[in-house]
């Protein structure tokens, strides 16, 4: 039995490219069900997707993360291919991505972008991706080199255990941290990346979306690694308290007087806040561990990917 394949294409105003993307994915994966999640497009994206043979879902909440959530919730398959509708990714790489996931029984395969076209992958975007990917790698583990790739293949157990809390382009960051935190088997495959066709306009705002991704990283650190975060806060508070308080203590030891009472009170307050931060980190770390265990159990409740099997002979 061959695994059921689903191609999910979240879209917002991509009528210049969506027909070609659907056709290319149909040619690459002829047995897949292709679903376009239209995210309040004001152009002919939905109509052109239907004409190309795709199933169209509509998501009223604006943002790529909301569209992905809708697709993951409503589409049933064994293997999910997620690709942007802007025509920048190579559909012919999809069979290799799917084959790698099935053969190695992985949960996520990311298409790392390879291009020589400066306009396809601008220097600022490349630099930002490296910085954000490096930051996530430093905190959660360095197993991903292109965290912001919009072309991925997922197992069913990844999709059905993924919380999908992100709203916009930060959803790729949430994919990565979800896989790293549950120690899922993952891989990457270099894939050609090209410029947007003429008439297609990027919806990505470099600074706004970069800040949203950075905010998502901070939120995920708070949720998944609270002890490390609160330990850092505690260290800053305790060092600041010591810096202010030690001269006051030294003066008291020499003279028996505390002439700088406000400084002494501030130093004591900082030390108390540092102690509270440590205590909060320890408590939240236990809560995060419990949540991680529940997510792991939800992940294990779904069968993993199985390679295609030939039907038994007569």
Residue pairs with C-beta under 8 A, 6 or more apart in sequence:
1 308
1 309
1 311
2 31
2 308
3 77
3 78
3 79
3 102
3 305
3 306
3 308
4 33
4 76
4 77
4 78
4 79
5 29
5 31
5 32
5 33
5 77
5 78
5 79
5 81
5 98
6 32
6 33
6 34
6 35
6 75
6 76
6 77
6 79
6 80
6 81
7 25
7 29
7 32
7 33
7 34
7 35
7 80
7 81
7 83
7 94
8 35
8 37
8 68
8 71
8 72
8 75
8 80
8 81
8 82
8 83
9 18
9 21
9 22
9 25
9 34
9 35
9 36
9 37
9 49
9 54
9 83
9 84
9 85
10 36
10 37
10 39
10 59
10 64
10 67
10 68
10 71
10 82
10 84
10 85
11 18
11 36
11 37
11 38
11 39
11 41
11 45
11 49
11 67
11 85
12 38
12 39
12 40
12 41
12 45
12 62
12 64
12 67
12 203
13 41
13 42
13 43
13 45
13 201
13 203
14 21
14 41
14 45
14 85
14 86
14 87
14 200
15 41
15 43
15 44
15 45
15 48
16 87
16 197
16 198
16 199
16 200
17 85
17 86
17 87
17 196
17 197
17 200
18 36
18 45
18 48
18 49
18 52
18 85
19 48
19 49
19 51
19 52
20 87
20 197
21 83
21 85
21 86
21 87
21 91
22 34
22 36
22 49
22 52
22 53
22 54
23 52
23 53
24 91
24 92
25 32
25 34
25 81
25 83
25 91
25 94
26 32
26 34
26 52
26 53
27 91
28 91
28 92
28 93
28 94
28 95
29 81
29 94
29 95
29 98
32 81
33 55
33 75
33 77
34 53
34 54
34 55
35 54
35 55
35 56
35 57
35 71
35 75
36 45
36 46
36 49
36 54
36 55
36 56
36 57
36 85
37 56
37 57
37 58
37 59
37 67
37 68
37 70
37 71
38 45
38 46
38 49
38 56
38 57
38 58
38 59
39 59
39 62
39 63
39 64
39 66
39 67
40 58
40 59
40 60
40 62
45 85
46 56
46 58
49 56
50 56
57 70
57 71
57 74
59 66
59 67
59 69
59 70
61 167
63 167
63 168
64 168
64 169
64 171
65 164
65 165
65 166
65 167
65 168
65 169
65 170
65 171
65 174
66 167
68 82
68 164
68 166
68 171
69 164
71 82
72 80
72 159
72 160
72 162
72 164
73 164
77 156
78 155
78 156
78 305
78 306
79 98
79 101
79 102
79 153
79 154
79 155
79 156
79 305
80 153
80 154
80 155
80 156
80 159
81 94
81 97
81 98
81 152
81 153
82 150
82 151
82 152
82 153
82 154
83 89
83 91
83 94
83 150
83 151
84 150
84 151
86 196
86 200
86 202
87 194
87 196
87 197
87 200
88 120
88 193
88 194
88 195
88 196
89 111
89 150
89 151
89 191
89 193
90 111
90 191
90 192
90 193
90 194
93 111
93 151
93 189
93 191
93 192
94 153
96 189
97 109
97 111
97 151
97 152
97 153
97 189
97 191
98 153
100 106
100 109
100 153
100 187
100 189
101 107
101 108
101 109
101 153
101 154
101 155
101 187
101 305
102 305
102 306
102 307
102 308
103 307
104 185
104 187
105 185
105 304
105 305
105 306
105 307
106 155
106 184
106 185
106 186
106 187
106 305
107 154
107 155
107 157
107 158
107 179
107 184
107 185
107 186
107 304
107 305
108 152
108 153
108 154
108 155
108 158
108 175
108 179
108 184
108 186
108 187
109 152
109 153
109 186
109 187
109 188
109 189
110 144
110 146
110 149
110 151
110 152
110 186
110 187
110 188
110 189
111 146
111 149
111 151
111 152
111 188
111 189
111 190
111 191
112 145
112 146
112 149
112 188
112 189
112 190
112 191
113 121
113 146
113 149
113 151
113 191
113 193
114 190
114 191
114 192
114 193
115 121
115 192
115 193
115 194
117 193
117 194
117 195
119 195
120 193
120 194
120 195
120 196
121 193
124 206
125 204
125 206
128 206
128 210
129 146
129 147
129 148
132 147
132 148
132 173
132 210
132 213
132 214
132 217
133 144
133 145
133 146
133 147
133 148
135 214
135 217
136 144
136 147
136 173
136 176
136 177
136 180
136 217
137 143
137 144
139 217
139 221
139 225
139 228
140 176
140 177
140 180
140 181
140 220
140 224
140 225
141 180
143 180
143 186
144 176
144 179
144 180
144 186
144 188
145 188
146 188
147 172
147 173
147 176
148 169
148 172
148 173
148 213
149 172
150 172
151 191
152 175
154 162
155 304
155 305
156 302
156 303
156 305
157 299
157 300
157 302
157 303
157 304
157 305
158 178
158 179
158 184
158 299
160 298
160 302
161 178
161 182
161 295
161 298
161 299
161 301
161 302
162 174
162 175
162 178
163 174
163 178
163 295
164 171
164 174
165 174
166 173
166 174
166 216
168 209
168 212
169 204
169 209
169 212
169 213
170 209
170 212
170 213
170 215
170 216
173 213
173 216
173 217
173 220
174 216
174 220
177 217
177 220
177 224
178 184
179 186
181 224
181 292
181 295
182 292
182 295
182 296
182 299
184 299
196 202
221 228
221 229
222 229
223 288
223 291
224 288
224 292
225 288
226 280
226 281
226 284
226 285
226 287
226 288
227 281
227 282
227 284
227 285
228 281
229 281
230 277
230 278
230 280
230 281
230 284
231 277
231 278
231 281
233 274
233 277
234 274
234 275
234 277
234 278
234 281
235 274
236 274
237 270
237 271
237 273
237 274
237 277
238 270
238 271
238 274
240 270
241 266
241 267
241 268
241 269
241 270
241 271
241 274
242 267
242 271
244 263
244 266
244 267
244 270
245 263
245 264
245 267
245 268
245 270
245 271
248 258
248 260
248 263
248 264
248 267
251 257
251 258
251 259
251 260
252 258
258 264
